[in-house]
């Protein structure tokens, strides 16, 4: 699926604004200090709340079902991205999809993200036109690892191409976490 620069810029801006929230950063520090796992649903709720109040007034939905093309996938019938988002002013029924993954370890997080991206090719044309599909991964910062190298290697091993102009790797300020978007 094509990844337009304008879609990347909009999703990136949303995430930058989201991760700047003081209360969110405080929650991340508590998650780390208390070694809390399985916080992905909490994160999705916080992101939904953020989208509902964002100044760009995006239209958004949660876990919209996209049917698979049965010629490509016979065991599972739907793909449900965590979010579909439409920026105000975009064509009606043209959305970006955002899938969110979290894992303490960067390599596992990226592998899980790639697993979701491989499902996109199995989708059938829908009544909602997806402009692009994005994977966001949140993981504990490991200063001994080069995030871009891990992402590039894992994508190549999966037969997918790395596009640096529509990818982002950032530390979440004042937390022990980082995120990657591609």
Buried (B, 14 or more C-beta within 10 A) or exposed (E): EEBEEEBBEBBBEBBEEBBEEEEBBEBBEEBBEEEEEEBBEEBBEBBBEBBEEBEEEBBBBBEBEBBBEEEEBEEEEBBEBBBBBBBEEBEEEBBBBBBBBBBBEBBBBBBBBBEBBEBBEBBBEBEBEBBBBBBBBBBBBBEEBEBEEBBBBBBEEBEBEBEEEBBBBBBBEEBBBBBBBB
